[in-house]
Amino acid sequence: MTDSRKNPLKLAVVGHTNVGKTSLLRTLTRDVGFGEVSHRPSTTRHVEGARLSVDGEPLLDLFDTPGLEDAIALLDYLERLERPGERLDGPARLARFLEGSEARQRFEQEAKVLRQLLTCDAGLYVIDAREPVLSKYRDELEVLASCGKPLLPVLNFVSSANHREPDWREALARLGLHALVRFDSVAPPEDGERRLYESLALLLENARPQLERLIADQQAQRLARQHSAARLIAELLIDCAACRRSVAAEAEQEQQAISELRKAVRQREQRCVEALLKLYAFRPQDAAASDLPLLDGRWGDDLFNPETLKQLGVRVGGGIAAGAAAGAGVDLLVGGLTLGAAALAGAIAGGALQTARSYGSRLLGKIKGQRELTVDDSVLRLLALRQRQLLLALNARGHAALESIQVATPQDKTWREGKLPEALNKARAYPQWSSLNPHAKLNQAERQEQIEVLAQQL
């Protein structure tokens, strides 16, 4: 057993061809670029390694190995290696095999796997739980057991509707392997890594300290990601709520300004999507704002399409420019103010109206024929729903997933129908809080405070 204070724990990831060994490693390392993942058999042809460290201290080395292809023939060959009168144990028999020519020719792939497992502290035996329990898998386990190393079976693809988990549990128990872990590398459970490391700690008591450090560190990382993600979404919403564009009250200019505002909001959402993908260590092509959000369970409609609002159950308010769901509220600044122009001018001049003191220049602009465009509440709701759904999908997505991100239609009535958070209403009064406005002041303490409050609500 290695000294955990000096050397990292070493694990060989082993199993049959195309059961998801590389996929498991991608998810454990949060590295979509590790190895090659595909549906073709025998993709991994050599041993690749990855290291997990905490605070600069290496705690765990993981080794991806080629798939076992002909364990039935190998087991038969190993049984014939003993000379008359000999009683070799498993490691001794394997040592003789690895010294011979067959380990460099016919069983080259299997030899790579066995050499790696012999140098490790334990092995993770990955199983495609969708496959029936065949004799070749039993033979693989017998060959691997010859190494004399602890084996932890990992049931992969258990989220599939056609998995055979009960059959595998029974077969493994009959082989004396009662400790196992469910870990779907495409859709891993939230506590999947913790359970895997806890199961390993039962098999490798001396390695418990570094495994517990890994568990604690990954829990801390998960919470930090969730908080950072909530802040990214809160910043997006504050940016859009505080956004304000002034435009002359002429149809052509108004339409152009609305188009520019829509474009700015789309681009701002795209930056949020990209930041979330980077935070969760996914690729930019895994999701794009142009593919959001939810129709028929997929990201896929325009932010300002009325059908999108309808599908998500977002109610469209009044005062919206260029027809329902245009996404740009007109004159929302003055809200329910019903003063006539003369009275309004007098109030501004006399400083008697609090609203006028705060927004006098913009109200005077209104009198002079200027209109102000803001992002409508319904679009803020839609932005929040889309980003929260994306976040849920990222939390449930393994780094071996090859398909595009898919999510369910949200059931979040708070953002669909409830009152908008006070932080967004407050942001309406502070255009300097928006990066979409000129002369933005993004480091203001009050803006940061409202972003934090909104992040906690998210």
C-alpha positions in Angstrom: 0.0 0.0 0.0 1.4 3.4 -0.9 2.1 6.0 1.8 -0.7 8.5 1.4 1.5 11.3 2.9 4.0 11.0 0.1 2.4 9.3 -2.9 -1.0 9.6 -4.5 -3.4 6.7 -4.5 -3.2 4.9 -7.9 -6.3 3.5 -9.6 -6.5 1.6 -12.8 -9.8 2.0 -14.7 -10.4 -1.3 -16.4 -13.1 -3.2 -18.2 -14.4 -4.6 -21.4 -14.2 -2.7 -24.7 -16.5 0.3 -25.1 -18.1 0.2 -21.6 -17.3 3.9 -20.8 -13.9 3.8 -19.1 -12.7 7.0 -20.7 -16.2 8.5 -20.2 -15.9 7.9 -16.4 -12.5 9.5 -16.3 -13.7 12.6 -18.2 -16.5 13.0 -15.6 -14.2 12.4 -12.6 -11.6 14.9 -13.9 -14.2 17.3 -15.3 -12.2 17.3 -18.5 -14.1 17.0 -21.8 -10.9 16.6 -23.7 -9.5 13.6 -21.8 -8.9 10.7 -24.1 -11.3 9.9 -26.9 -14.9 9.1 -26.4 -17.0 7.6 -29.1 -19.4 4.7 -29.8 -16.7 2.8 -31.7 -15.2 -0.2 -30.0 -11.5 -0.3 -28.9 -11.1 3.4 -29.0 -8.4 3.5 -26.2 -5.3 1.6 -27.4 -2.8 2.6 -24.7 -2.7 3.7 -21.1 -3.5 7.4 -20.3 -3.3 9.0 -16.9 -4.8 11.9 -15.0 -4.1 13.3 -11.5 -6.4 14.8 -8.9 -4.8 17.2 -6.5 -6.0 19.4 -3.6 -4.1 22.6 -2.7 -1.2 21.4 -4.9 -0.9 18.0 -3.2 -1.5 15.0 -5.5 -4.0 12.7 -4.0 -5.2 10.4 -6.7 -3.7 9.1 -10.0 -6.2 7.6 -12.4 -5.1 5.4 -15.4 -7.3 4.8 -18.4 -6.6 1.4 -19.9 -7.5 -0.4 -23.2 -10.5 -2.6 -23.3 -10.3 -6.2 -22.5 -11.1 -8.0 -25.8 -10.5 -11.8 -25.4 -10.6 -12.7 -21.7 -12.1 -16.1 -22.4 -9.0 -17.2 -24.5 -6.6 -15.5 -22.0 -8.1 -17.3 -19.0 -7.8 -20.6 -20.9 -4.2 -19.8 -21.8 -3.3 -18.8 -18.2 -4.7 -22.1 -16.9 -2.3 -24.0 -19.2 0.8 -22.1 -18.0 1.3 -24.2 -14.8 3.8 -27.0 -15.1 3.1 -30.4 -13.7 3.0 -30.3 -9.9 2.9 -26.5 -9.7 0.4 -24.5 -7.8 0.9 -20.9 -8.8 -1.1 -18.1 -7.2 -2.7 -15.4 -9.4 0.2 -12.8 -9.4 2.8 -15.5 -10.0 0.8 -16.9 -13.0 0.4 -13.4 -14.4 4.1 -12.7 -14.0 4.9 -15.8 -16.1 2.4 -14.7 -18.7 3.8 -11.2 -19.0 7.3 -12.5 -19.5 6.2 -14.6 -22.5 5.8 -13.8 -26.1 2.0 -14.0 -26.1 1.8 -10.9 -23.9 3.5 -9.0 -26.8 1.5 -10.5 -29.6 -1.9 -12.2 -29.2 -2.8 -10.7 -25.8 -1.0 -7.4 -26.1 -4.1 -5.3 -25.1 -4.8 -7.5 -22.1 -1.2 -7.4 -21.0 -1.2 -3.6 -21.0 -4.3 -3.7 -18.7 -2.8 -6.3 -16.3 0.6 -4.5 -16.1 -1.1 -1.3 -15.1 -3.4 -2.9 -12.5 -0.4 -4.7 -10.9 1.3 -1.3 -10.4 -1.8 0.3 -8.9 -3.4 0.1 -5.5 -6.8 -0.9 -6.8 -9.0 -1.1 -9.9 -12.3 0.4 -11.0 -14.1 -2.3 -13.1 -16.4 -0.4 -15.4 -19.6 -2.1 -16.5 -22.1 -1.1 -19.1 -25.2 -1.9 -17.1 -27.3 -2.1 -20.3 -25.4 -5.2 -21.4 -26.5 -8.7 -20.4 -24.3 -10.6 -18.0 -22.2 -12.8 -20.3 -19.5 -15.4 -19.6 -16.8 -13.2 -21.1 -17.4 -10.6 -18.3 -17.1 -13.3 -15.6 -13.8 -14.4 -17.2 -12.6 -10.8 -17.2 -13.2 -10.5 -13.5 -11.4 -13.8 -12.8 -8.4 -12.6 -14.8 -8.3 -9.2 -13.1 -8.7 -10.9 -9.7 -5.5 -12.7 -10.4 -3.7 -9.4 -9.9 -4.5 -9.6 -6.2 -5.7 -6.0 -6.1 -9.0 -4.8 -4.7 -11.7 -4.3 -7.5 -14.6 -1.9 -7.2 -17.3 -2.5 -9.9 -18.8 0.7 -11.3 -22.2 0.4 -12.9 -22.2 2.8 -15.8 -25.2 4.0 -17.9 -27.7 3.1 -15.1 -29.8 6.1 -16.1 -30.7 4.3 -19.3 -34.3 2.9 -19.4 -33.0 -0.6 -20.5 -30.3 -1.1 -17.8 -29.9 -4.5 -16.2 -28.7 -3.4 -12.8 -30.4 -6.2 -10.8 -28.8 -8.9 -13.0 -25.4 -7.4 -12.6 -25.8 -7.0 -8.8 -26.6 -10.7 -8.5 -23.8 -11.8 -10.8 -21.2 -9.7 -9.0 -22.4 -11.1 -5.6 -21.9 -14.6 -6.9 -18.3 -13.7 -7.7 -17.8 -12.3 -4.2 -17.9 -8.6 -5.2 -20.5 -7.2 -2.9 -19.2 -3.6 -2.8 -20.1 -1.7 -6.0 -21.1 1.8 -7.0 -23.7 3.3 -9.4 -22.1 6.0 -11.5 -23.5 7.1 -14.8 -20.8 9.0 -16.6 -23.2 10.8 -18.9 -25.7 11.8 -16.3 -23.9 11.4 -12.9 -25.9 11.7 -9.7 -25.2 14.7 -7.6 -23.5 12.6 -4.9 -21.9 10.1 -7.4 -18.3 11.1 -6.8 -18.7 11.1 -3.0 -20.2 7.6 -3.1 -17.5 6.3 -5.3 -14.7 7.6 -3.1 -16.5 6.4 0.1 -16.8 2.9 -1.4 -13.1 3.0 -2.2 -12.3 4.0 1.3 -14.0 0.8 2.5 -11.7 -1.3 0.3 -8.6 0.8 1.0 -8.6 1.8 4.6 -5.1 3.2 4.5 -6.2 5.6 1.7 -9.2 7.0 3.6 -7.5 10.3 4.6 -6.8 11.4 1.0 -10.1 10.1 -0.2 -11.9 12.1 2.5 -9.9 15.2 1.4 -11.0 14.6 -2.1 -14.7 14.4 -1.0 -14.4 17.6 1.0 -12.7 19.5 -1.8 -15.2 18.4 -4.4 -18.1 19.4 -2.2 -16.5 22.8 -1.7 -15.9 23.2 -5.4 -19.5 22.2 -6.1 -20.9 24.9 -3.7 -18.5 27.5 -5.1 -19.6 26.7 -8.7 -23.2 27.1 -7.7 -22.6 30.4 -6.0 -20.5 31.7 -9.0 -23.2 30.5 -11.4 -25.9 32.3 -9.5 -23.8 35.5 -9.5 -23.4 35.2 -13.3 -27.1 35.0 -13.8 -27.8 37.8 -11.3 -25.3 40.0 -13.2 -27.1 39.3 -16.5 -30.5 40.2 -15.0 -29.3 43.3 -13.3 -27.6 44.4 -16.6 -30.8 43.9 -18.6 -33.1 45.4 -15.9 -30.9 48.6 -15.7 -30.5 48.9 -19.5 -32.2 52.0 -20.9 -32.1 53.5 -24.4 -33.4 56.9 -25.3 -34.9 57.4 -28.8 -36.9 60.0 -30.6 -40.6 59.3 -30.8 -40.6 58.5 -34.5 -41.6 55.1 -35.7 -38.5 54.4 -37.8 -36.0 55.4 -35.2 -38.0 53.6 -32.5 -38.0 50.4 -34.5 -34.3 50.6 -35.1 -33.7 51.3 -31.4 -35.8 48.3 -30.4 -33.8 46.1 -32.8 -30.6 47.3 -31.4 -31.8 46.7 -27.8 -32.9 43.2 -28.7 -29.5 42.4 -30.2 -27.7 43.8 -27.1 -29.7 41.6 -24.8 -29.2 38.5 -27.0 -25.4 39.1 -27.0 -25.4 39.7 -23.2 -27.2 36.4 -22.7 -24.8 34.6 -24.9 -21.9 35.9 -22.8 -23.7 34.6 -19.7 -24.2 31.2 -21.4 -20.5 31.0 -22.4 -19.4 32.0 -18.8 -21.6 29.3 -17.3 -20.2 26.7 -19.7 -16.6 27.7 -18.9 -17.4 27.6 -15.1 -18.7 24.0 -15.5 -15.8 23.1 -17.8 -17.9 22.4 -20.8 -17.3 23.4 -24.4 -18.9 26.5 -26.1 -20.6 24.3 -28.6 -22.5 22.4 -25.9 -25.1 25.3 -25.7 -25.6 28.6 -27.4 -28.1 31.4 -26.7 -29.3 31.1 -30.3 -30.4 27.5 -29.4 -32.3 28.5 -26.2 -34.8 27.7 -24.8 -37.4 25.2 -24.3 -39.6 23.8 -27.0 -40.2 20.1 -27.1 -37.6 19.6 -24.4 -34.8 21.3 -26.2 -33.1 24.6 -26.3 -34.5 26.1 -29.5 -36.3 29.4 -30.0 -35.6 33.1 -30.2 -35.6 35.2 -27.0 -38.2 37.6 -28.4 -40.5 35.1 -30.1 -44.0 35.4 -28.6 -44.3 31.6 -28.8 -41.3 31.3 -26.5 -43.1 33.3 -23.8 -46.3 31.3 -24.3 -44.5 28.0 -24.0 -42.8 29.0 -20.8 -46.0 30.4 -19.3 -44.6 33.9 -19.0 -47.4 36.5 -18.9 -46.9 39.5 -21.2 -47.5 42.9 -19.5 -48.7 46.1 -21.1 -46.7 49.0 -22.4 -44.7 47.0 -24.9 -43.4 48.5 -28.1 -44.0 47.1 -31.5 -46.6 44.6 -30.5 -46.9 41.9 -27.8 -43.6 40.3 -26.7 -41.4 42.8 -28.5 -39.3 42.7 -25.4 -38.8 46.5 -25.1 -41.0 48.4 -22.7 -41.7 52.0 -23.8 -42.0 54.8 -21.3 -41.9 52.4 -18.3 -39.8 55.0 -16.6 -42.9 57.1 -15.8 -45.0 54.1 -14.9 -48.4 55.3 -13.5 -47.5 59.0 -13.6 -50.4 60.9 -15.1 -49.4 64.5 -14.7 -49.9 66.7 -17.7 -46.8 68.2 -19.4 -47.3 71.7 -17.9 -47.7 70.3 -14.4 -44.7 68.1 -14.9 -42.6 70.9 -16.1 -43.6 72.9 -13.1 -42.8 70.1 -10.7 -39.4 69.8 -12.2 -38.7 73.5 -12.1 -39.9 73.7 -8.4 -38.1 70.5 -7.4 -41.3 69.5 -5.6 -41.6 66.0 -7.1 -39.2 63.4 -5.8 -39.4 61.4 -9.0 -38.6 64.5 -11.0 -35.6 65.3 -8.8 -34.3 61.7 -9.5 -35.2 61.5 -13.2 -35.7 65.2 -14.2 -33.5 65.1 -17.3 -35.2 62.0 -18.7 -38.7 63.3 -17.9 -37.8 66.5 -19.7 -36.6 64.4 -22.6 -40.0 62.8 -22.7 -41.7 66.2 -22.9 -39.4 67.0 -25.8 -40.5 63.9 -27.7 -37.9 61.5 -26.5 -39.0 57.9 -25.5 -37.1 55.5 -23.4 -36.8 51.8 -24.1 -36.2 49.3 -21.3 -36.2 45.5 -21.2 -39.7 44.4 -20.4 -40.4 42.3 -17.2 -41.6 39.4 -19.3 -38.1 39.2 -21.0 -36.4 39.4 -17.6 -38.5 36.4 -16.5 -37.6 34.6 -19.6 -33.9 35.2 -19.2 -34.1 34.0 -15.6 -36.0 30.8 -16.6 -33.6 30.0 -19.5 -30.4 30.5 -17.4 -31.8 28.5 -14.4 -32.8 25.7 -16.7 -29.3 25.7 -18.4 -27.8 25.6 -14.9 -29.9 22.6 -13.9 -28.8 20.8 -17.1 -25.1 21.6 -16.4 -25.4 20.3 -12.9 -26.8 17.0 -14.1 -24.4 16.6 -17.1 -21.4 14.4 -17.2 -18.3 15.5 -19.1 -18.5 12.5 -21.3 -21.9 13.5 -22.8 -21.8 13.8 -26.5 -25.4 14.9 -27.2 -26.6 18.5 -27.1 -27.9 19.9 -23.8 -31.6 19.0 -23.3 -33.8 20.1 -20.5 -37.4 19.8 -19.4 -39.9 22.7 -19.4 -39.5 24.5 -16.2 -42.1 24.3 -13.4 -40.8 27.4 -11.6 -43.9 29.5 -11.0 -42.0 32.1 -9.0 -40.2 33.4 -12.1 -43.1 32.8 -14.4 -45.9 34.4 -12.4 -44.6 35.7 -9.1 -43.4 39.2 -8.2 -40.0 40.1 -9.6 -37.2 40.4 -7.0 -36.8 43.8 -5.5 -33.2 44.0 -6.8 -34.5 44.1 -10.4 -37.0 46.8 -9.6 -34.3 48.8 -8.0 -32.0 48.4 -10.9 -34.5 50.1 -13.2 -33.7 53.3 -11.4 -29.9 53.0 -11.9 -28.9 52.9 -15.6 -25.3 53.2 -14.6 -25.5 49.6 -13.2 -25.8 48.2 -16.7 -22.8 47.2 -18.9 -25.2 47.7 -21.8 -25.4 51.5 -21.1 -22.7 54.1 -21.8 -20.7 55.4 -18.8 -21.5 52.3 -16.7 -20.2 52.1 -13.2 -20.2 48.4 -12.5 -18.1 48.5 -9.3 -20.5 50.5 -7.3 -21.0 48.9 -3.9 -24.8 49.1 -4.0 -24.8 47.3 -7.4 -22.6 44.5 -6.0 -24.8 44.3 -3.0 -28.0 43.9 -5.1 -26.3 41.3 -7.3 -25.4 39.3 -4.2 -28.9 39.5 -2.9 -30.3 38.4 -6.2 -27.8 35.6 -6.4 -29.0 34.2 -3.1 -32.6 34.3 -4.3 -31.6 32.4 -7.5 
